[in-house]
Amino acid sequence: MKKLLFIYFLGLGCAIAQKPFDPLALATDLLNSLSDSQKEVVSFALEDPAKTRWHYLPHSSFKREGLPLSDMTPIQVQKTYALLEAYLSESGYDQMEQIIDLENYLAVVENNPAKRDPTKYYLAVYGNPHRDSLWAWSFEGHHVSLNFTVSPDKIAFAPAFWGSNPGIVPDGPEKGKIVLRKDHDWALKLIQSLSPKQLKQTLVSSQTYGEILTSNQAVVKFVPNNGISYGQLNRGQKEQFKEIIYLHLDRMEKAVSQKARQLLEVENWNNITFSWAGKIEKLKAHYYRIQGQSFLIEYDNSQDKANHIHVVWREFKGDFGKDLIREHYLKELH
C-alpha cells in the first residue's frame, strides 16, 4: 500500500504541465499551500545553522529539520515534487525518484518498513522567497541531499549528494537495474583505459576508505594525495573525464547549473586530478575522487560487498551558497 501511495504522489508531481523555469513562483505557491503550523516547521532564517547540517543516512539514523512528505497533504506533496522537477533536469529527477523508490525495495528485503519509509524526505526553506532577494531550500532524506541557494541572477546547488542501495539490484522484478548507472560505469571505463604507467599514477590506495572522505562535513577543504592530472590523459580519456564531471551538472536544470558551469570554465583543467582507491572492477570495493581548484567529486562503492553507492558534488567556496551569501552582504554594505 505504501508503495502504491508513493507512486500516486509522484504521479501527481509528474502530471504538472512543464512551464518556463521560475525559481520563485513554485516555491511561493508551495509555501502558500501550507498551514501556519506547517510553515513553522518548514521555515528557517537564512543564517540558521540547520542550513549546513545535513546527511544522507536514513531518517531513523539522523534527525532532520523541516517538513517531511508524510506530514503533507497530497496537493502539497504534488507541489513539492513540482518544485524539484523545476530545479532538476529530466535525468536528475528520474534518478531522484528511483533512489527514493529503492526504500520500498529495502523495506521488503530488510523487513523494516519503519526504517525504510519513502515519505520521510524533508523540505526546508531558508529565508522568505517572496520577500527576500536571497533565499535557499533543501530536500533531503536517505541517499538524497539537494541544497539550493537562490539569488536574483545565480543559483548554487552544492552540496548535491546521490546514493543507491543496492547499486545493482540483485533480485526481484527489477534485477540488474542500476539507478546511478553512469556514475557506476563511466569511471570504471576510464580507469580500465589507463596505461600501466597512468594507472600507477592514479592509484592512491590499494584499499578504499569505506566511505567518501568528506562524509557530511559542513565545510570541505582540498583533499591531498591526488593521482593523475587531466593533462596527463590522452584525448579519448580526457573526453571521458569531462563527461564524468559534467554528469553532476547535467542532473540540474540548465539555469540551476549555470553558475557551476562558469566555475568549470575558469578552472585550470590541466591541474584537475583523478584519484582511485581499491579495485578496478565491478562488485569490488572502489573509490574515486575528481578534484579541481573550486570543486570536489567523491564516489565510494565499498559497503554491502561493493554494491552501495555514495557520490557527491562539493564546492570549496560555494557549498550552501556561501559565495552567493558573501556577495549579497557585500552589495548591501555598498
VEXPA-737878 format. One record per atom (N, C-alpha, C, O, CB): x, y, z; residue in one letter. Coordinates in steps of 0.2 Angstrom, whole numbers, plus 5000, padded with zeros to 4 digits. Glycine has a CB too. Layout:
XYZA;...
REM end
This chain:
500449945000M;500050005000M;500450065000M;500350114996M;499550005006M;501050065004K;501450125004K;501750144998K;501750204996K;502050115010K;501950084994K;502250104988K;501750124983K;501950174979K;502550034985K;501150104983L;500650124978L;500450204980L;500450244975L;500050084979L;500450214986L;500350284988L;500950334986L;500750384984L;500250294996L;501550304987F;502050344985F;502150364977F;502250414975F;502750314987F;501950304973I;501950314966I;501350364964I;501450404959I;501850244963I;500850364968Y;500250414967Y;500550484968Y;500350524964Y;499650394971Y;500850494973F;501150564975F;501650584969F;501550634967F;501550564981F;502050534967L;502550554961L;502150574955L;502350614951L;503050494960L;501650534954G;501250544948G;500850614948G;500850644942G;500650494947G;500650634953L;500450704954L;500950754952L;500750804948L;500150714961L;501550744954G;502050794953G;502250794945G;502350844942G;502750774956G;502250734942C;502450724935C;501850754931C;502050764925C;502550654933C;501250754933A;500650774929A;500650844928A;500350874923A;500050754932A;501050884931I;501050954931I;501350974924I;501850954922I;501450994936I;501051024920A;501251044914A;501951084915A;502051114919A;500751084910A;502451064910Q;503051104910Q;502951174909Q;502651194904Q;503551074905Q;503251214913K;503251294912K;503951314912K;504451284914K;502851324918K;504051374910P;504751414910P;504951414917P;504551424922P;504651484907P;505651404918F;505951404924F;505851464928F;506051524926F;506651384924F;505551464934D;505451524938D;505651504945D;505251464948D;504651544938D;506151524948P;506451494954P;505951524960P;506051494966P;507151514956P;505551574959L;505151604964L;504451574965L;504251564970L;505151674964L;504151574959A;503451554959A;503251494962A;502751494966A;503151564952A;503551434960L;503351374963L;503551364970L;503151344974L;503751314959L;504051394973A;504151394980A;503651434984A;503451414989A;504851424981A;503451494981T;502951534984T;502251504984T;501951504989T;502851604981T;502151464979D;501451434978D;501451374983D;500951364987D;501451404971D;502051344984L;502051284989L;501951314996L;501551285000L;502751244989L;502351364998L;502351395005L;501651425006L;501351415012L;502851455005L;501251455001N;500651475002N;500151425003N;499551435006N;500351514996N;500251365001S;499851305002S;499851275009S;499451235011S;499951254997S;500351295013L;500551265020L;500051305025L;499951365025L;501251265022L;499951265030S;499551295036S;500151335040S;500751325039S;499251235041S;499851375045D;500351405049D;500851365053D;501451375054D;499951455054D;500551305056S;500951265059S;501451225055S;502051215057S;500551205063S;501251215049Q;501751185044Q;502351235042Q;502951215041Q;501451165038Q;502151295041K;502651355040K;503151355045K;503751365044K;502251415038K;502951355051E;503351355057E;503951295057E;504451315058E;503051355064E;503751245054V;504151185054V;504651185048V;505251165048V;503751115053V;504351215042V;504751215036V;505251275036V;505751275032V;504351215030V;505051335039S;505451395038S;505951415043S;505951395049S;504951455039S;506551435040F;507151455045F;507451515042F;507351535036F;507651395044F;507751555046A;508151605044A;508751585039A;508951525040A;508451645050A;508951625035L;509451605030L;510151595034L;510451545031L;509651665025L;510251625039E;510851605043E;510751555048E;511251535052E;511051675047E;510251515048D;510151465053D;510651405052D;510751385047D;509451435053D;510951385058P;511451335057P;511151265054P;511551225052P;511651315064P;510451255054A;510151195051A;510351195044A;510351145041A;509451195052A;510451255041K;510651255034K;511151215032K;511151185026K;510751325031K;511751205036T;512351175034T;512351105038T;512851075038T;512951215035T;511851085041R;511851025045R;511450975041R;510850975040R;511451035052R;511850925038W;511550885033W;511850815033W;512350805036W;511650915026W;511450765030H;511750695030H;511350655025H;510850685022H;511650665037H;511550595023Y;511250555018Y;511050485022Y;510850445018Y;511750545013Y;511050485028L;510850425032L;510050425032L;509750475030L;511050425039L;509750365033P;509050355034P;508750405039P;509150425044P;508850285035P;508150415039H;507850465043H;507850445051H;507950485055H;507150475042H;507950375052S;507950345059S;508650355062S;508750345068S;507750275058S;509150375057S;509850375060S;510050445060S;510550465063S;510250335055S;509650495057F;509850565058F;509250605058F;508850605053F;510350585052F;509150645063K;508550695064K;508650755059K;509150785060K;508450715071K;508150765055R;508250815050R;507750875052R;507150865055R;508050795043R;507950935050E;507450995051E;507050995045E;507150965040E;507851055052E;506451025046G;506051035040G;505350995040G;505250965045G;506351025034G;505050995035L;504350965035L;504450905030L;504550905024L;503851015032L;504250845033P;504350785029P;503650775024P;503150805026P;504350725033P;503750735019L;503250725014L;502650695018L;502050705016L;503450675009L;502850655023S;502250615027S;501850665031S;501250645032S;502650575032S;502050725032D;501650775035D;501250825031D;501050875033D;502050815041D;501350815024M;500950855019M;500350825016M;500250765017M;501450865013M;499950865014T;499350845010T;499550815003T;500150835001T;498750895010T;499150775000P;499350754993P;499450814988P;499950814984P;498750714990P;499150874989I;499250934985I;499950964987I;500250984982I;498650984986I;500050964993Q;500750994995Q;501350944993Q;501850974991Q;500751005003Q;501250884993V;501750834990V;501850854983V;502350854980V;501550764991V;501250864979Q;501250874972Q;501650944971Q;502050944966Q;500550884969Q;501550994975K;501951054974K;502651044976K;503051084972K;501551104978K;502851004980T;503550994982T;503850964976T;504450984975T;503550944988T;503550914973Y;503850874968Y;503950924961Y;504350914957Y;503550814966Y;503450964961A;503451014955A;504051064956A;504351074951A;502851054955A;504251084962L;504751124964L;505451084962L;505851114959L;504851144971L;505451024964L;506050984962L;506150974955L;506650974952L;506050914966L;505550954952E;505550944944E;505851004941E;506151004935E;504850924942E;505651064943A;505851134940A;506651144941A;506951164936A;505551194943A;506951124946Y;507651134948Y;508051074945Y;508651094943Y;507751144955Y;507851014944L;508250964942L;508050954934L;507550964932L;508050894946L;508550924931S;508450904924S;508050844924S;507850814929S;509150894920S;507850824918E;507450764917E;507750704920E;507450664924E;507250754910E;508450694918S;508850634921S;508950644928S;508850594932S;509450634917S;509050704931G;509150714938G;508550694942G;508550664947G;509350784940G;507950714940Y;507350704943Y;507150634943Y;506950604948Y;506750744940Y;507250594937D;507150524937D;507650484942D;507350434945D;507350504929D;508250504942Q;508650474947Q;508450484954Q;508450434958Q;509350494946Q;508250544956M;507950554962M;507350514964M;507350484969M;507750634963M;506950504959E;506350464960E;506550394962E;506250354966E;505850464954E;507050364958Q;507250294958Q;507650284965Q;507550234968Q;507650274952Q;508050334967I;508350324973I;507850324979I;507950274983I;508850384975I;507350364979I;506850364984I;506450294984I;506250264989I;506350424984I;506350274978D;505950214977D;506350154979D;506050104981D;505750204970D;506950154980L;507350094982L;507250084990L;507350034992L;508150114982L;506950134993E;506750125000E;506250075001E;506150035005E;506450195003E;505750074996N;505250014995N;505549944995N;505349904998N;504750024990N;506049944991Y;506449884990Y;506749864996Y;506749804998Y;507049884984Y;507149905000L;507449895006L;506949875011L;507149835016L;507949955008L;506449905011A;505949895016A;505749815016A;505649785022A;505249935016A;505649795010V;505449725009V;506049675011V;505949625015V;505249705002V;506649695008V;507249655010V;507449645017V;507649595019V;507849675005V;507449705020E;507549705027E;507049695032E;507149695038E;507949775029E;506449695029N;505849685033N;505749735039N;505649725045N;505749615037N;505849805036N;505949855041N;505649915038N;505949965036N;506649875044N;504949925037P;504649975033P;504650045037P;504650095034P;503949965032P;504750035044A;504850105048A;505450135046A;505450195046A;504750085055A;505950095045K;506650125044K;506650155037K;506950205035K;507250085045K;506350115032R;506450125025R;505750155023R;505350125020R;506550065021R;505650215024D;505050255023D;505150305017D;505450355019D;504750285029D;504850295011P;504950345006P;504550415007P;504650455003P;504750315000P;504250415012T;503850485014T;504250525019T;504050575021T;503150475017T;504850495021K;505250535026K;505850565022K;506450555024K;505550485031K;505650615018Y;506050655015Y;505850725016Y;505250745016Y;506150645007Y;506350775018Y;506150835022Y;506250895017Y;506850905014Y;506550835028Y;505850945017L;505851005014L;506051055019L;505651065025L;505251025010L;506551105018A;506651155022A;506751225018A;507051215013A;507251145027A;506551275020V;506651345017V;506951395021V;506751395027V;505951365014V;507451425018Y;507851475022Y;507851545019Y;507951555014Y;508651445022Y;507551585024G;507351655021G;506651645018G;506351595019G;507851675016G;506451705016N;505751715013N;505751725005N;505951775003N;505351765016N;505651675001P;505651684994P;505251744991P;505551774987P;505451614991P;504751754994H;504351814992H;504551874994H;504551924990H;503551804994H;504951884999R;505151945002R;505951955001R;506152015000R;505051955009R;506351905001D;507051915001D;507351904994D;507151864990D;507351865006D;507851944993S;508151934986S;508651874986S;508851854981S;508551994985S;508851854992L;509251794993L;508951744998L;508751765004L;509951814996L;508851684996W;508451635000W;508751564998W;509151554993W;507751634999W;508551515001A;508851445000A;508251395002A;507851405006A;509451435004A;508351334999W;507951275001W;508351215000W;508751204996W;507251274997W;508051165004S;508351095003S;507851045003S;507351055006S;508851085009S;508050985000F;507650925000F;508050865002F;508550854999F;507250914994F;507950835008E;508450785010E;508150725013E;507550735017E;508950815015E;508450665012G;508250605016G;508750555014G;509350575012G;507550585014G;508650495015H;509150435014H;509350445007H;508950435002H;508850365015H;510050455006H;510350454999H;510150504995H;510350504989H;510250384996H;509850554997V;509750614993V;509850674998V;509550685003V;508950614990V;510250724995S;510350784999S;510450844993S;510950844990S;510950785004S;509950884992L;509950934987L;509851004991L;509451014995L;509350924982L;510351044989N;510351114993N;510451164988N;510951174984N;510951114998N;509951214988F;509951264983F;509951334986F;509551344991F;509351254978F;510351374984T;510351444986T;510251494980T;510551484975T;511051464990T;509751534981V;509451574975V;509551644976V;509351674981V;508751554974V;509951674971S;509951754971S;509651774965S;509351734961S;510751774971S;509551844964P;509251864958P;509551844951P;509151834947P;509151944958P;510151824951D;510451814945D;510851744945D;511151724940D;510951864943D;510951714951K;511351654951K;510951604956K;510651624960K;512051664953K;511151534955I;510851484959I;511451434961I;511851414956I;510251444956I;511551424967A;512051374969A;511751304971A;511151314974A;512451404975A;512051254969F;511751184971F;512151144975F;512051084975F;511451154965F;512751164977A;513151124981A;513051124989A;512851184991A;513951134980A;513151074992P;513251004990P;512650974987P;512050984989P;513550964996P;512850924983A;512250884980A;512450814980A;512950794977A;512150904972A;512150774985F;512350704986F;511750654983F;511150674983F;512350694994F;512050604980W;511650554977W;511850484980W;512550474980W;511650554970W;511450434982G;511650374984G;511250314981G;510650334979G;511750374991G;511450254981S;511050204979S;511250134982S;511750114982S;511150194971S;510750114986N;510750044989N;510150004988N;509650024990N;510850054997N;510249954984P;510949924981P;511149964975P;510750004972P;510849854979P;511749964973G;512049994967G;511749964961G;511549994956G;512849994967G;511749894961I;511449854956I;510949804960I;511149774964I;512049804952I;510349814958V;509849774961V;509949704959V;509949674954V;509049794958V;510049664965P;510249594964P;509749544963P;509849484960P;510649564970P;509049554964D;508549514963D;507849544962D;507849604962D;508449464969D;507349504961G;506649534961G;506549554953G;506949544949G;506649594965G;505949584952P;505749604945P;506249654942P;506249654936P;505049634946P;506549694946E;507049744943E;507749724943E;508249764944E;506949814946E;507849654944K;508549634944K;509049654939K;508849664933K;508549554944K;509649684941G;510049704936G;510049784935G;510449814932G;510049674930G;509549814938K;509449884937K;510049924941K;510149904947K;508749904940K;510249974938I;510750014941I;510550094941I;510550124935I;511450014937I;510350114946V;510050184947V;510550234945V;510350284941V;509750194954V;511150234947L;511650284946L;512150254941L;512750244942L;512050304952L;511850224935R;512250194930R;512850224928R;513450194927R;511850174924R;512850294926K;513350324923K;513950334928K;514550334927K;513150394920K;513750354934D;514250364940D;514550294941D;515150294942D;513850384946D;514150244940H;514450174941H;514950154936H;515450114937H;513850124942H;514750164930D;515050134924D;515650174921D;516150154919D;514650124918D;515550244921W;515950284917W;516650294920W;517150284916W;515750354916W;516750294926A;517450304930A;517750234929A;518350234928A;517350324937A;517450174930L;517750114929L;517950104922L;518550084920L;517250054930L;517650134917K;517850134910K;518450174909K;518950154905K;517250154905K;518550234912L;519150274912L;519750244915L;520250234912L;518950344915L;519650214921I;520250184925I;520450124921I;521050114921I;520050164932I;520050084918Q;520250024914Q;520550044908Q;520850004904Q;519649984913Q;520450104905S;520850134899S;521550154900S;521850164895S;520350184896S;521750164906L;522350194908L;522950144906L;522850084907L;522450214915L;523550174904S;524150134903S;524350114910S;524250144915S;524650164899S;524850064910P;525150044917P;525450104920P;525450114926P;525649984916P;525750144916K;526150204919K;525550254922K;525650274928K;526550244914K;525050264918Q;524550304921Q;524150284927Q;524050314931Q;524050324915Q;524050214927L;523750184932L;524150194939L;523850204944L;523550104931L;524750184938K;525150194944K;525150264947K;525150264953K;525950174942K;525050314943Q;525050374945Q;524350394948Q;524250424953Q;525050424939Q;523850354946T;523150364948T;522950334954T;522650364959T;522650344943T;523250274956L;523050234962L;523450274968L;524050274968L;523250164961L;523050294972V;523250324978V;523250274984V;523550294990V;522950384980V;522850224984S;522750174989S;522550104986S;522150104982S;522350194995S;522850054989S;522549984987S;521949964990S;521649914987S;523149934988S;521750004995Q;521049994998Q;520650054998Q;520950114998Q;521149965005Q;520050054998T;519550104999T;519550135006T;519850105011T;518850094997T;519250185008Y;519150215014Y;518550195018Y;518450215023Y;519250295014Y;518150155014G;517450135017G;516950185016G;516350175018G;517550115024G;517050245014E;516650305013E;516950355010E;517550355009E;516350325021E;516550405007I;516850465005I;517150505011I;516950505016I;516250515002I;517750535009L;518150555014L;517850625018L;517950635024L;518850575012L;517450655014T;517150725017T;516550705021T;516250755024T;517050765011T;516250645020S;515650625024S;515150685023S;514950705018S;515850615031S;514850705029N;514350755029N;514650825032N;514250855035N;513750735033N;515250835031Q;515550895034Q;515250955031Q;515050955025Q;516350895032Q;515151005035A;514851065033A;515351105028A;515051145024A;514651115039A;515951105030V;516451135026V;516951085023V;517251045027V;516751195030V;517151085017V;517651045015V;518251085012V;518251145010V;517351005009V;518851055013K;519451085011K;519851035006K;519650975005K;519951095017K;520251065002F;520651024997F;520950965000F;521250965005F;521151074994F;520750904997V;521050844999V;521750834996V;521750834990V;520550784997V;522250815000P;522950804997P;522950734995P;522550694995P;523450815003P;523550714992N;523750654990N;523250634984N;522850594984N;523650594995N;523450664978N;523050654972N;523450624967N;524050614967N;522750724970N;523050594962G;523350554957G;523550584950G;523950634950G;522850494955G;523250564945I;523450584938I;523050654937I;522550664939I;523350534933I;523350694933S;523050754931S;522750754924S;522950704920S;523550814931S;522250794923Y;521950794916Y;522450804910Y;522350774905Y;521450854916Y;522950844911G;523450854906G;523850794905G;524150794899G;523950904908G;523850744909Q;524250684908Q;523850624904Q;524050574903Q;524450654914Q;523150644903L;522750594899L;522750604892L;522950654889L;522050604902L;522650554888N;522550554881N;521950584879N;521450594883N;522750494877N;521850604872R;521250634870R;520550604872R;520150634875R;521250644862R;520550534871G;519950494872G;519750494880G;519250504882G;519950424870G;520350494884Q;520250484891Q;520050554894Q;519650564898Q;520950464894Q;520250614891K;520050674893K;519350684892K;518950714896K;520450734889K;519050664886E;518350664884E;517950634890E;517450654892E;518150644877E;518150574891Q;517850534896Q;517850564903Q;517350564907Q;518150464897Q;518350594905F;518450634911F;517950684912F;517650694917F;519250654912F;517950724906K;517450784906K;516750764907K;516350794910K;517550824900K;516550704904E;515850684904E;515750664911E;515150674914E;515850614900E;516150634915I;516050614922I;515950684926I;515450684930I;516650574925I;516350734925I;516250794929I;515550824927I;515250844932I;516850844927I;515450834921Y;514850864919Y;514150824920Y;513650854920Y;514850884911Y;514250764922L;513650724924L;513350754930L;512750754930L;513950654925L;513750784934H;513450814940H;513050874939H;512550894942H;514050824945H;513350914934L;512950974932L;512350964928L;511850994928L;513451024928L;512350904924D;511850884920D;511250864923D;510650854920D;512050834915D;511350844930R;510750824934R;510250884936R;509750874938R;510950794940R;510550944934M;510151004936M;509851044930M;510151034924M;510651054940M;509351074931E;509051114926E;509651164923E;510051184928E;508451154928E;509651184917K;510251224915K;510351294918K;510851314920K;510151244907K;509751324920A;509851394924A;510151374931A;510451424934A;509151424925A;510051314934V;510251304940V;511051284940V;511451304944V;509851244943V;511251254934S;511951234934S;512351284931S;512951274930S;511951174930S;512151344929Q;512551394925Q;513051414929Q;513651424927Q;512051454923Q;512951434936K;513551454940K;514051404940K;514651424940K;513251474947K;513951344941A;514451294942A;514851284935A;515451274935A;514151224944A;514451294929R;514751284923R;515251344922R;515851334919R;514251294917R;515151404925Q;515551454924Q;516251444929Q;516751464927Q;515251524927Q;516151404934L;516751384938L;517151344934L;517751354934L;516451354945L;516851294930L;517251254927L;517651284921L;518151264919L;516851194924L;517351334918E;517651374913E;518251414915E;518751424910E;517151424910E;518351424921V;518951464923V;519451414927V;519951444929V;518751524928V;519251354927E;519751304930E;520351294926E;520351304920E;519351234931E;520951284929N;521551264925N;521451184924N;521651144929N;522151284929N;521151164919W;520951094918W;521551054918W;521550994920W;520651084911W;522151074916N;522751034916N;522951014923N;523350964925N;523351064913N;522651044928N;522851034935N;522250994939N;522350974945N;522951094939N;521750984936I;521150944939I;521450874939I;521650844934I;520550944935I;521350834945T;521550774946T;521050714947T;520450734948T;522050774952T;521250654945F;520850594946F;521250544950F;521750524948F;520650564939F;520950534956S;521250484960S;520850424961S;520250424961S;521450524967S;521150364962W;520750304963W;521050264969W;521650264970W;520850264956W;520550234972A;520750184978A;520350124977A;519750124975A;520650214985A;520750064979G;520350004979G;520449964972G;520949974968G;519650004980G;519949924970K;520049884964K;519749924958K;519449974959K;519549814965K;519849894952I;519649924946I;519149884942I;519149884936I;520249944942I;518649844946E;518149804943E;517549814947E;517549824953E;518449734942E;516949794943K;516349794946K;516249744952K;516549694952K;515749784941K;515849774957L;515749724963L;516349714967L;516349664971L;515349664961L;516849754966K;517449754970K;517549824973K;517449874969K;518149734966K;517649834979A;517649894983A;518149944979A;518749934978A;517949894990A;517850004977H;518250054974H;518050124976H;517450134978H;518250044966H;518450174975Y;518350244977Y;518650284972Y;519250264969Y;518550254984Y;518350344970Y;518750394966Y;518650464968Y;518150474971Y;518650384958Y;519050504966R;519050574968R;519250614962R;519750604959R;519450594974R;518850664960I;519050714955I;519050784958I;518550804962I;518550714949I;519650814957Q;519650874961Q;520050934957Q;520550924954Q;520150864968Q;519650994957G;519951054954G;520151104959G;520151094965G;519451074949G;520251164957Q;520351224962Q;519751244966Q;519751264971Q;520651284958Q;519151234962S;518551254965S;518051204967S;517551214971S;518151304960S;518151144965F;517651084966F;517951024968F;518551014967F;517151084960F;517550974971L;517750914973L;517150864971L;516550874973L;517950904980L;517350804968I;516850754967I;517150694970I;517750674969I;516750734959I;516750664975E;516950594978E;516450544976E;515850554976E;517050604986E;516650484975Y;516250424974Y;516550364978Y;517150354978Y;516250414966Y;516050334981D;516350274985D;515850214984D;515250224984D;516350284993D;516050154983N;515650094982N;516050044986N;516349994983N;515550084974N;516050044992S;516350004997S;515849955001S;516049895002S;516850035001S;515349985003Q;514849955008Q;514449895004Q;514349894998Q;514450005011Q;514249855008D;513749795006D;514049765000D;513749754995D;513049825004D;514749735001K;515049704996K;515149744989K;515049714984K;514749634995K;515349804990A;515449844984A;514749854980A;514849854974A;516049824980A;514249864983N;513549864980N;513149924983N;512549914984N;513249804979N;513449974985H;513150034989H;513550094987H;514050104989H;513150014996H;513250134983I;513550194980I;513350254984I;512850274986I;513350204973I;513950294985H;513850364988H;514250414983H;514850394981H;514150374995H;513950464981V;514350514976V;514050584978V;513450594979V;514250494969V;514550634978V;514350694980V;514750754976V;515350734974V;514550704987V;514450804974W;514750864971W;514850914977W;514350934980W;514350894965W;515450944978R;515550994983R;515951054980R;516251044975R;515950964989R;515851114983E;516251174980E;516551204986E;516251214992E;515751224977E;517251214986F;517651244992F;517351304994F;517351315000F;518351244990F;517151354990K;516951414992K;516151424991K;515851474993K;517251474988K;515851374987G;515151384986G;514651344989G;514051344988G;515051384979G;514851294993D;514451254997D;513951295001D;514051345004D;514851205001D;513251275000F;512751305004F;512651375002F;512451425006F;512851295011F;512951394996G;512851464993G;513251514997G;513151574997G;512151484993G;513851495000K;514251535004K;514451595000K;514451655002K;514851505007K;514651584994D;514951634990D;514351684988D;514551744987D;515251604983D;513851654986L;513251704985L;513051744991L;512851804990L;512651664982L;513051714997I;512851755003I;513351805004I;513251865006I;512851705009I;514051795003R;514551845004R;514451894999R;514551955001R;515251805003R;514351884993E;514251934988E;513651974990E;513652044989E;514151904981E;513151944992H;512451984994H;512652034999H;512452094999H;511951934996H;512952015004Y;513152065010Y;513652115008Y;513552175011Y;513352025016Y;514052095004L;514552155001L;514152204997L;514252264998L;515052124997L;513652184993K;513252234990K;512852274994K;512752334993K;512752194985K;512552245000E;512152285004E;512552335008E;512352385009E;511852235009E;513252315009L;513652365013L;513752425008L;513852485011L;514352335014L;513752415001H;513852474997H;513252504995H;513252554991H;514252444991H;
REM end
